[in-house]
Amino acid sequence: MPNLICGRFDLDLSVPRIMAIVNLTADSFSGDGLRDDVAAAVQRAESALREGADILDIGAESTRPGAEPVSEQQELDLLIPVVEALVGLGVPISVDTLKPAVMRAVLLAGADMINDVNAFRAPGAVEAVAGGRAGLCVMHMQGEPRTMQTHPAYEDVVADVAAFLDERVGALTAAGVARERIVLDPGFGFGKTVAHNCTLLRALAGFGATGLPVLAGLSRKSMLGALTGRAVDQRVIASVAAALVAVQRGAAIVRVHDVAPTRDALTVWQAVS
């Protein structure tokens, strides 16, 4: 796997990388939202780095099922101070946003990557990120957060998600984005049933066959609760297992809440693989 161009960094993907979630929202599904506490966000980020995180992913708008959108200004007020506080930590800073104006602002503030659950479909989003060196995570979502889990349906979930991602990659490359800047995310839990999610996880290696790296975000999600019967705050073991399965099936990056146990699992796997 070639290096990922990611803002100030060329990220070596010859080993799996851990993206740590730093959640600034008030209503995250996992209960770890930090609201507007910059000091707490910096503390969370520094702790994640000590535990072995390779990338920090900062979000200020909940995309859980049923979530209500926040305004552009609210999102900027939360994100900009935190991005500015974290850019000196020596790792790529990713920002989870779907708003083009927010993308532009956080890139100016020093962010290295944009992680867009809407796959840069908003008017102006492609133009906001086409220039420069920012890494771009292109994710599949059926519908939008408020309604995506109402009645998700596909002809063939793997083929449908792959076709969507291919179309969005085409839109970015047509705008001049180098493929070395792009990461694919099949969007576990974003308009998918448990069966859809499991099918995608089984087929994950096929997404990497495009030559682009794959990011898997399964941490603490409802599919793990459905499979195990565990509440969201009791899904660490299931989350680590899901991350390990994703890496075994070719994921280059796993996006997680629980960095230390994920790092331990991947260290053992790497030692014997």
N, C-alpha and C positions, 0 to 999 in steps of 0.2 A: 504494500500500500504506500503510495507516495505521501510526502509530507503535506499537511493541510496548511495552506496560506491562511493565516489567522491574525490579521492586523499587524501588530509589532512582532509576531512570532511566526516561525515555520514549525508547526507542531508535528513531531515524529509520531506516526501512527503504526510503527512496527510492533509496538506493544499497546494493549488496550489502555485507554485513558478514562479517568473518572472525572465527570463534571458534577460539581457540588451545587446543590440548590440553595440559594440565599433568597428567601421569600419575604418581600416587603409588604405583602397584602395583609388585610385584616381578616379575610375570610377564606384562607387556603383550606383545601379539603383535608390536608394532613395535620392541621392545627399548629403549624410552625411559623405563621405569619408574624412579622416584626413591626408592622405598621410603619411609622415614619421615624423609627429609632436608628439613626445613623451609627451611633456607637455600638448598638447591639448587632447591627449588620456587619460592621467591621470585625467585631469579636467573633461572630459566627463564621465569617470568611477565614479569619486567621486560624480558628480551630480546625476548619475543614482542611486547610493547607497542612497543618501539623499532622493530621490524620492521613494525608496522602492524596489529596485532591490535585488534579492537574489543570482544571479549568473551573472558574466560578461563574455560575449562571444566575443573574440578578433579574427578578421579576417583580412588577408592581401592579399587575392586574390579574386577578384570579381568572383562570380558564377552566375551573372545575365545572361539571355539569350543572346547569342552572345559574351560573354566575352572571351577575349584571355587569355591564361595561363601566369603566371609569373614564372620566374626561381626560383629554390630552394633557391639560394643565396639571391635574392631580397626579397623573403618571410621571410627568416631568419633575414635579416637586419632590416626589419620592426618589426617583432614580438618579438624578444628576448629582446630588451631594454624595450618594453612595458610590457611584462610578468614580467620581473624582477622588474619593477616599481610598479606593481599592486599586487604582491603576499602578500604584507603586509597589505592589506586592510581588511582582515578578512572574505572574502567570496570566494567561489570556482571560479577559473579562468579557463574558457573553451577556447580552441583554435580551430578555424574553419579552418581545413586544410585537404588535401587529400594526402599529400606527406609523406611517411614513415620517411625520414630523418628529416623532419621538426617536425613530431610527437615526435621522439626521443629527438630532441634538446629542444623543449618547455617543455617536461616533465622533463628533466634535469634542466631546468631553473625554475621549480616550478609550472607549469600548473597542474591543478587538473582533467581536462576533455579534451577529444578530440572529436570534433564534425565534423564528416566526411561525406560530401555529397555523397561520393563515396562508403560508407558502408564498408570501409576497404578491398576493392577489389584490390587495387594496389599491385603488388608483394612486399612482405615484410611488408605490413601494419599490418597484424594480428600479426606478430612476433614483430613489433615495440611496440605494446600496450599490449601484452598478460601478461607480468609481471607487478607487482606492483598493485596499487589501483586506477588508474585513471578511472573515469567514461568514458563511451563510448557511444556516440550518433550515432546510426546506421540509416542512412537515405536512402530512396528510391529515385533514379533518373533514368529516362529512357533516355538513350543516354548520352551525355556530354554537358556541358554548351553552347558551341558554336552552337549546332544544336538541343538541346533538345526540343525546342518549334516549330520545323519545321512542323512535322506531328505526334504528339503524338497519339498513338492508343493502345487499350487494348481489349482483349476478355471480361474481367470483371475487371474493375480497382481495386475494393476492393480485390477480390480474388488474382489478380496478384500481387498487392503490398504486401499483407499479406504473400503470398508464398515467395516472394523475401526476405522480412525481416526475415521470419522464417529460410530460408537457410543461411542468413548471421549470425544470432544468433547462428545457429548450427556450423558454421565455427569458431566463436569466442569461444564458449564453448568447442569445440573439442580441441582448443589450450590451454585450462585451464582457460579461463576467467569465473569468477563467474557471474551468472545471475544477482546478486545484483549490478553489475557494469554497466548494460546495459539499455539504453533508446532507444525507438523506435520513429522514425519520418517518417510519410508517405510521406513527401517531397512535400508539397503544392507548385505548380508552377514549379516543376522540371520535365519537360516532361509531362505536363498535360494541358488539356483544362480547361476552366471555368467549364464546366459540370463535368469533372473528379474531379476537386477540390471540388465542392459542394457535389458530391456523397461521396467522402472520408470524408468530414466533417460530413455529416449525419451519417456515419458509424463508426465514430471515436471510439465509446465505444467498438466496436468489437476488435480493436487492443489491448486495455487494458485487454481484456479477457485472454490474454496469461499470465497474471500475471506480465508483465513488464510495467514500466511507459511509458507514451506517451508524446512526446514533439510536440507542434504545432507551426509552424512558418508561420504566415499569414500576418504579419505586412507590411502594405503599398504595398502589392503585386498587380500585374496587374489584378488578378481576382477581386480585390476590385474596381479597376478602371473600369473594364468592367461592374460590377454590378451597380456602382453608377454614372459613368460618371465623376468621380473626377480625377484630376491630382495627381501625386504621393505626392506632398506636401500638398494635401488637403484630405488625407485619414485617418486622425487620428481617427475620429468617427467610420468609417468603420472598422479600425484596432482594436479598442477597442471592438466593437461589435463582431468581429470574434474571438478575444481572449476569450471573455466571453462565446460565444457559444461553443468553443473548451473545455473550462473548464467544462461547464455543461455536455458535452459529455465525460468527463473523462480525459482530458489532465491534466497531473501532472505538466508540465512546459510549459509556453508560452514564445516564443522568440520575443521580441518587440523592436521597436525604441522608443516608447513614454511610458516611465515607469509610470509617475505620473497619467495620466488618466486611464491607465490599472489598477494600484493599487487601485484607487478610485472605479472603477467598480467592481473589485473583492471583495473589502471590503464590499460594499453594498450587493453583492450576498451572501457572507459568512454570513452576519448578518441575513439573512432571509432563508437560506437554512438548 
